Amino acid sequence: MKKLESSLLNMAVVLTVISVIAGGLLAYVNGVTEGPIQEIKAKALADGIKAVLQADEATVQSTDTIDGGVAIVYKTDKGTAVQAVNNNAFGGSIKVLVGFDAEGNILGYNVLEHAETPGLGAKAGEWFQKGAKGDIIGKHPAKNNLTVSKDGGEVDAITASTITTRAFLGAVNSAYQAYQGGAVDANSSATQQVKENAGDADKAACCGDPAKCEANFCTGDKENCVCGSN
């Protein structure tokens, strides 16, 4: 009996030593790799910002995290890049990085993360680029109705991926709202978002002039201007 107890005790000691050594090695490996991983992420972000701003170089001057990370605004010397997420995609969430010029026009975008079906929702990385069928480059979220055409908007949905398209456009419109300095809802649809954006931006800019209001896809008179539709 004593031999059994001694054996069990020795086994426990050995397992404890192994656990301590393994834990130490894991901590060491994490410490060694953490720096390079952060450097890789930082470079990927810097490259992404330059890409969406269509710039060879761009220096981040300030960073603003909105609503706990639903959107992150990177103000640079070449424009503003905004990371935004929408949770209504077919496979879950979709995260995009959108570049805006000083007037709020879209310079470019990158899809950072998604969980969509390969070959369908994954096309979002190309479908909305310059010259593509759903082209949003050069458009202004408060002046153009960046919603799916079947919802009355200006953007052709990815074939067989309307839900993904709505989520992508929701993220783009959320990015624009963050660019303006407003709060962001990751669960808003693209249709809801564009109306809120246009209501905030165009009413202040053009509703004092009904003619100008009409040119910016607004309807109504000075007192009853409705923005975001044409």
BALOBA-1460 file (C-alpha; in Angstrom, 3 decimals):
// residues 230
<rec num="1" residu="m" x="0.000" y="0.000" z="0.000"/>
<rec num="2" residu="k" x="2.820" y="2.339" z="0.933"/>
<rec num="3" residu="k" x="4.558" y="1.538" z="-2.366"/>
<rec num="4" residu="l" x="1.390" y="2.443" z="-4.262"/>
<rec num="5" residu="e" x="1.053" y="5.735" z="-2.384"/>
<rec num="6" residu="s" x="4.714" y="6.510" z="-3.048"/>
<rec num="7" residu="s" x="4.294" y="5.772" z="-6.745"/>
<rec num="8" residu="l" x="1.246" y="7.990" z="-6.994"/>
<rec num="9" residu="l" x="3.068" y="10.770" z="-5.182"/>
<rec num="10" residu="n" x="6.042" y="10.492" z="-7.512"/>
<rec num="11" residu="m" x="3.729" y="10.526" z="-10.507"/>
<rec num="12" residu="a" x="2.006" y="13.648" z="-9.203"/>
<rec num="13" residu="v" x="5.363" y="15.369" z="-8.715"/>
<rec num="14" residu="v" x="6.473" y="14.422" z="-12.240"/>
<rec num="15" residu="l" x="3.225" y="15.678" z="-13.771"/>
<rec num="16" residu="t" x="3.510" y="18.932" z="-11.831"/>
<rec num="17" residu="v" x="7.072" y="19.464" z="-13.047"/>
<rec num="18" residu="i" x="6.029" y="18.709" z="-16.638"/>
<rec num="19" residu="s" x="3.126" y="21.167" z="-16.369"/>
<rec num="20" residu="v" x="5.376" y="23.904" z="-14.998"/>
<rec num="21" residu="i" x="7.947" y="23.348" z="-17.744"/>
<rec num="22" residu="a" x="5.260" y="23.263" z="-20.455"/>
<rec num="23" residu="g" x="3.662" y="26.425" z="-19.099"/>
<rec num="24" residu="g" x="7.021" y="28.168" z="-19.021"/>
<rec num="25" residu="l" x="7.817" y="27.118" z="-22.591"/>
<rec num="26" residu="l" x="4.395" y="28.305" z="-23.801"/>
<rec num="27" residu="a" x="4.848" y="31.667" z="-22.092"/>
<rec num="28" residu="y" x="8.302" y="31.976" z="-23.644"/>
<rec num="29" residu="v" x="7.035" y="31.147" z="-27.138"/>
<rec num="30" residu="n" x="4.171" y="33.619" z="-26.767"/>
<rec num="31" residu="g" x="6.593" y="36.289" z="-25.631"/>
<rec num="32" residu="v" x="8.911" y="35.626" z="-28.560"/>
<rec num="33" residu="t" x="6.157" y="35.581" z="-31.210"/>
<rec num="34" residu="e" x="3.972" y="38.404" z="-29.862"/>
<rec num="35" residu="g" x="6.242" y="41.144" z="-31.175"/>
<rec num="36" residu="p" x="6.517" y="39.808" z="-34.757"/>
<rec num="37" residu="i" x="2.769" y="39.093" z="-34.885"/>
<rec num="38" residu="q" x="1.968" y="42.665" z="-33.850"/>
<rec num="39" residu="e" x="4.434" y="43.966" z="-36.440"/>
<rec num="40" residu="i" x="2.756" y="41.882" z="-39.150"/>
<rec num="41" residu="k" x="-0.684" y="43.168" z="-38.138"/>
<rec num="42" residu="a" x="0.550" y="46.751" z="-38.073"/>
<rec num="43" residu="k" x="2.077" y="46.409" z="-41.549"/>
<rec num="44" residu="a" x="-1.090" y="44.784" z="-42.919"/>
<rec num="45" residu="l" x="-3.170" y="47.656" z="-41.524"/>
<rec num="46" residu="a" x="-0.788" y="50.290" z="-42.894"/>
<rec num="47" residu="d" x="-0.833" y="48.629" z="-46.334"/>
<rec num="48" residu="g" x="-4.628" y="48.377" z="-46.199"/>
<rec num="49" residu="i" x="-5.007" y="52.061" z="-45.344"/>
<rec num="50" residu="k" x="-2.755" y="53.071" z="-48.244"/>
<rec num="51" residu="a" x="-4.689" y="50.790" z="-50.589"/>
<rec num="52" residu="v" x="-8.156" y="52.160" z="-49.745"/>
<rec num="53" residu="l" x="-6.882" y="55.744" z="-49.908"/>
<rec num="54" residu="q" x="-5.225" y="55.080" z="-53.285"/>
<rec num="55" residu="a" x="-1.970" y="56.472" z="-51.894"/>
<rec num="56" residu="d" x="1.634" y="55.307" z="-52.101"/>
<rec num="57" residu="e" x="2.207" y="56.595" z="-48.569"/>
<rec num="58" residu="a" x="-0.182" y="57.658" z="-45.806"/>
<rec num="59" residu="t" x="0.690" y="58.759" z="-42.279"/>
<rec num="60" residu="v" x="-1.909" y="58.043" z="-39.594"/>
<rec num="61" residu="q" x="-2.363" y="61.250" z="-37.591"/>
<rec num="62" residu="s" x="-5.078" y="60.073" z="-35.198"/>
<rec num="63" residu="t" x="-7.106" y="56.976" z="-34.369"/>
<rec num="64" residu="d" x="-10.613" y="57.002" z="-32.902"/>
<rec num="65" residu="t" x="-12.393" y="53.854" z="-31.711"/>
<rec num="66" residu="i" x="-16.191" y="54.155" z="-31.835"/>
<rec num="67" residu="d" x="-18.774" y="52.139" z="-29.904"/>
<rec num="68" residu="g" x="-16.319" y="49.655" z="-28.465"/>
<rec num="69" residu="g" x="-14.648" y="48.844" z="-31.767"/>
<rec num="70" residu="v" x="-17.687" y="48.606" z="-34.064"/>
<rec num="71" residu="a" x="-15.814" y="51.224" z="-36.080"/>
<rec num="72" residu="i" x="-12.267" y="52.577" z="-35.987"/>
<rec num="73" residu="v" x="-11.426" y="55.863" z="-37.725"/>
<rec num="74" residu="y" x="-7.897" y="56.420" z="-38.997"/>
<rec num="75" residu="k" x="-7.302" y="60.032" z="-40.019"/>
<rec num="76" residu="t" x="-4.278" y="60.432" z="-42.273"/>
<rec num="77" residu="d" x="-2.583" y="63.093" z="-44.355"/>
<rec num="78" residu="k" x="-4.145" y="61.544" z="-47.482"/>
<rec num="79" residu="g" x="-7.737" y="61.109" z="-46.319"/>
<rec num="80" residu="t" x="-9.653" y="59.072" z="-43.769"/>
<rec num="81" residu="a" x="-9.819" y="55.284" z="-43.586"/>
<rec num="82" residu="v" x="-12.577" y="53.695" z="-41.507"/>
<rec num="83" residu="q" x="-12.879" y="50.091" z="-40.368"/>
<rec num="84" residu="a" x="-16.475" y="49.033" z="-39.759"/>
<rec num="85" residu="v" x="-18.339" y="45.797" z="-39.138"/>
<rec num="86" residu="n" x="-21.849" y="44.576" z="-39.919"/>
<rec num="87" residu="n" x="-23.285" y="41.497" z="-38.203"/>
<rec num="88" residu="n" x="-26.040" y="40.707" z="-40.703"/>
<rec num="89" residu="a" x="-24.026" y="38.850" z="-43.329"/>
<rec num="90" residu="f" x="-25.107" y="35.344" z="-44.348"/>
<rec num="91" residu="g" x="-22.225" y="33.680" z="-42.497"/>
<rec num="92" residu="g" x="-22.091" y="36.096" z="-39.564"/>
<rec num="93" residu="s" x="-20.098" y="39.320" z="-39.583"/>
<rec num="94" residu="i" x="-18.322" y="41.169" z="-42.359"/>
<rec num="95" residu="k" x="-15.608" y="43.736" z="-41.659"/>
<rec num="96" residu="v" x="-14.509" y="46.319" z="-44.200"/>
<rec num="97" residu="l" x="-11.963" y="49.116" z="-44.443"/>
<rec num="98" residu="v" x="-13.207" y="52.086" z="-46.474"/>
<rec num="99" residu="g" x="-11.237" y="55.114" z="-47.633"/>
<rec num="100" residu="f" x="-12.861" y="58.564" z="-47.914"/>
<rec num="101" residu="d" x="-11.546" y="61.811" z="-49.370"/>
<rec num="102" residu="a" x="-12.077" y="65.218" z="-47.735"/>
<rec num="103" residu="e" x="-15.590" y="65.489" z="-49.239"/>
<rec num="104" residu="g" x="-16.719" y="62.041" z="-48.129"/>
<rec num="105" residu="n" x="-16.436" y="60.316" z="-51.509"/>
<rec num="106" residu="i" x="-15.323" y="56.669" z="-51.426"/>
<rec num="107" residu="l" x="-11.743" y="56.248" z="-52.638"/>
<rec num="108" residu="g" x="-11.504" y="52.501" z="-52.159"/>
<rec num="109" residu="y" x="-12.286" y="49.577" z="-49.865"/>
<rec num="110" residu="n" x="-10.952" y="46.244" z="-48.639"/>
<rec num="111" residu="v" x="-12.893" y="43.362" z="-47.106"/>
<rec num="112" residu="l" x="-10.874" y="42.553" z="-43.987"/>
<rec num="113" residu="e" x="-12.872" y="39.623" z="-42.594"/>
<rec num="114" residu="h" x="-15.910" y="37.577" z="-43.592"/>
<rec num="115" residu="a" x="-17.381" y="34.125" z="-43.123"/>
<rec num="116" residu="e" x="-19.347" y="33.950" z="-46.351"/>
<rec num="117" residu="t" x="-19.654" y="31.058" z="-48.785"/>
<rec num="118" residu="p" x="-16.583" y="30.832" z="-51.074"/>
<rec num="119" residu="g" x="-17.483" y="31.762" z="-54.624"/>
<rec num="120" residu="l" x="-20.583" y="33.732" z="-53.608"/>
<rec num="121" residu="g" x="-20.272" y="36.094" z="-50.658"/>
<rec num="122" residu="a" x="-16.494" y="36.006" z="-50.958"/>
<rec num="123" residu="k" x="-16.883" y="37.970" z="-54.211"/>
<rec num="124" residu="a" x="-17.449" y="41.110" z="-52.142"/>
<rec num="125" residu="g" x="-13.734" y="41.843" z="-52.387"/>
<rec num="126" residu="e" x="-14.053" y="42.453" z="-56.140"/>
<rec num="127" residu="w" x="-17.738" y="43.027" z="-56.895"/>
<rec num="128" residu="f" x="-17.854" y="46.649" z="-55.691"/>
<rec num="129" residu="q" x="-14.477" y="47.791" z="-57.028"/>
<rec num="130" residu="k" x="-13.991" y="50.403" z="-59.761"/>
<rec num="131" residu="g" x="-15.487" y="49.256" z="-63.058"/>
<rec num="132" residu="a" x="-17.139" y="46.170" z="-61.548"/>
<rec num="133" residu="k" x="-20.888" y="45.537" z="-61.683"/>
<rec num="134" residu="g" x="-21.544" y="46.852" z="-58.164"/>
<rec num="135" residu="d" x="-18.998" y="49.706" z="-58.398"/>
<rec num="136" residu="i" x="-19.186" y="52.061" z="-55.372"/>
<rec num="137" residu="i" x="-15.851" y="53.824" z="-55.930"/>
<rec num="138" residu="g" x="-16.223" y="57.593" z="-56.215"/>
<rec num="139" residu="k" x="-19.717" y="57.525" z="-54.767"/>
<rec num="140" residu="h" x="-20.881" y="59.464" z="-51.709"/>
<rec num="141" residu="p" x="-22.988" y="57.594" z="-49.117"/>
<rec num="142" residu="a" x="-25.042" y="60.698" z="-48.323"/>
<rec num="143" residu="k" x="-25.695" y="61.598" z="-51.964"/>
<rec num="144" residu="n" x="-25.875" y="58.182" z="-53.585"/>
<rec num="145" residu="n" x="-28.312" y="55.558" z="-52.358"/>
<rec num="146" residu="l" x="-25.832" y="52.829" z="-51.499"/>
<rec num="147" residu="t" x="-28.377" y="50.093" z="-50.980"/>
<rec num="148" residu="v" x="-29.308" y="47.054" z="-53.054"/>
<rec num="149" residu="s" x="-31.198" y="47.873" z="-56.265"/>
<rec num="150" residu="k" x="-34.058" y="45.527" z="-55.351"/>
<rec num="151" residu="d" x="-34.492" y="47.653" z="-52.191"/>
<rec num="152" residu="g" x="-34.682" y="50.806" z="-54.291"/>
<rec num="153" residu="g" x="-30.979" y="51.602" z="-54.152"/>
<rec num="154" residu="e" x="-28.250" y="52.108" z="-56.748"/>
<rec num="155" residu="v" x="-26.080" y="49.032" z="-56.218"/>
<rec num="156" residu="d" x="-26.462" y="45.703" z="-58.037"/>
<rec num="157" residu="a" x="-26.258" y="42.829" z="-55.549"/>
<rec num="158" residu="i" x="-23.705" y="40.051" z="-55.870"/>
<rec num="159" residu="t" x="-25.376" y="37.266" z="-57.843"/>
<rec num="160" residu="a" x="-27.241" y="34.954" z="-55.438"/>
<rec num="161" residu="s" x="-25.808" y="36.879" z="-52.467"/>
<rec num="162" residu="t" x="-28.247" y="39.670" z="-51.667"/>
<rec num="163" residu="i" x="-27.888" y="39.178" z="-47.911"/>
<rec num="164" residu="t" x="-24.112" y="39.507" z="-48.143"/>
<rec num="165" residu="t" x="-24.484" y="42.620" z="-50.293"/>
<rec num="166" residu="r" x="-26.839" y="44.240" z="-47.792"/>
<rec num="167" residu="a" x="-24.383" y="43.512" z="-44.975"/>
<rec num="168" residu="f" x="-21.432" y="44.838" z="-46.987"/>
<rec num="169" residu="l" x="-23.262" y="48.044" z="-47.846"/>
<rec num="170" residu="g" x="-24.409" y="48.315" z="-44.236"/>
<rec num="171" residu="a" x="-20.748" y="48.234" z="-43.184"/>
<rec num="172" residu="v" x="-19.827" y="50.840" z="-45.815"/>
<rec num="173" residu="n" x="-22.600" y="53.179" z="-44.673"/>
<rec num="174" residu="s" x="-21.583" y="52.596" z="-41.047"/>
<rec num="175" residu="a" x="-18.026" y="53.527" z="-42.008"/>
<rec num="176" residu="y" x="-19.339" y="56.761" z="-43.500"/>
<rec num="177" residu="q" x="-21.353" y="57.536" z="-40.382"/>
<rec num="178" residu="a" x="-18.221" y="56.996" z="-38.266"/>
<rec num="179" residu="y" x="-16.301" y="59.210" z="-40.721"/>
<rec num="180" residu="q" x="-18.853" y="61.926" z="-39.947"/>
<rec num="181" residu="g" x="-18.329" y="61.418" z="-36.240"/>
<rec num="182" residu="g" x="-21.639" y="59.695" z="-35.499"/>
<rec num="183" residu="a" x="-22.492" y="56.564" z="-33.523"/>
<rec num="184" residu="v" x="-22.526" y="53.246" z="-35.366"/>
<rec num="185" residu="d" x="-24.836" y="50.233" z="-35.128"/>
<rec num="186" residu="a" x="-23.285" y="47.006" z="-36.427"/>
<rec num="187" residu="n" x="-26.761" y="45.489" z="-36.783"/>
<rec num="188" residu="s" x="-28.271" y="48.212" z="-38.954"/>
<rec num="189" residu="s" x="-29.277" y="47.370" z="-42.490"/>
<rec num="190" residu="a" x="-27.841" y="49.319" z="-45.397"/>
<rec num="191" residu="t" x="-31.259" y="50.859" z="-46.075"/>
<rec num="192" residu="q" x="-31.581" y="52.188" z="-42.537"/>
<rec num="193" residu="q" x="-28.026" y="53.450" z="-42.481"/>
<rec num="194" residu="v" x="-28.122" y="55.433" z="-45.705"/>
<rec num="195" residu="k" x="-31.284" y="57.249" z="-44.648"/>
<rec num="196" residu="e" x="-29.755" y="58.202" z="-41.321"/>
<rec num="197" residu="n" x="-26.552" y="59.385" z="-42.969"/>
<rec num="198" residu="a" x="-28.308" y="61.416" z="-45.613"/>
<rec num="199" residu="g" x="-30.678" y="62.894" z="-43.055"/>
<rec num="200" residu="d" x="-27.770" y="64.137" z="-40.948"/>
<rec num="201" residu="a" x="-25.540" y="65.324" z="-43.763"/>
<rec num="202" residu="d" x="-27.817" y="66.634" z="-46.514"/>
<rec num="203" residu="k" x="-30.409" y="68.340" z="-44.350"/>
<rec num="204" residu="a" x="-27.703" y="70.501" z="-42.846"/>
<rec num="205" residu="a" x="-26.061" y="71.076" z="-46.222"/>
<rec num="206" residu="c" x="-28.882" y="71.599" z="-48.690"/>
<rec num="207" residu="c" x="-32.386" y="71.709" z="-47.229"/>
<rec num="208" residu="g" x="-32.346" y="75.467" z="-46.989"/>
<rec num="209" residu="d" x="-32.387" y="75.422" z="-50.799"/>
<rec num="210" residu="p" x="-35.124" y="73.137" z="-52.230"/>
<rec num="211" residu="a" x="-33.522" y="73.146" z="-55.697"/>
<rec num="212" residu="k" x="-30.194" y="72.019" z="-54.315"/>
<rec num="213" residu="c" x="-32.032" y="69.560" z="-52.109"/>
<rec num="214" residu="e" x="-33.564" y="67.917" z="-55.174"/>
<rec num="215" residu="a" x="-30.157" y="67.608" z="-56.831"/>
<rec num="216" residu="n" x="-28.922" y="65.707" z="-53.802"/>
<rec num="217" residu="f" x="-31.690" y="63.097" z="-53.867"/>
<rec num="218" residu="c" x="-33.872" y="64.916" z="-51.374"/>
<rec num="219" residu="t" x="-37.550" y="65.739" z="-51.655"/>
<rec num="220" residu="g" x="-39.787" y="68.253" z="-49.974"/>
<rec num="221" residu="d" x="-39.619" y="71.932" z="-49.113"/>
<rec num="222" residu="k" x="-37.421" y="73.814" z="-46.660"/>
<rec num="223" residu="e" x="-39.466" y="72.765" z="-43.623"/>
<rec num="224" residu="n" x="-40.190" y="69.183" z="-44.727"/>
<rec num="225" residu="c" x="-37.068" y="67.991" z="-46.460"/>
<rec num="226" residu="v" x="-36.668" y="64.213" z="-46.685"/>
<rec num="227" residu="c" x="-33.207" y="62.986" z="-47.684"/>
<rec num="228" residu="g" x="-31.948" y="59.646" z="-48.879"/>
<rec num="229" residu="s" x="-34.400" y="58.956" z="-51.699"/>
<rec num="230" residu="n" x="-34.821" y="60.113" z="-55.274"/>
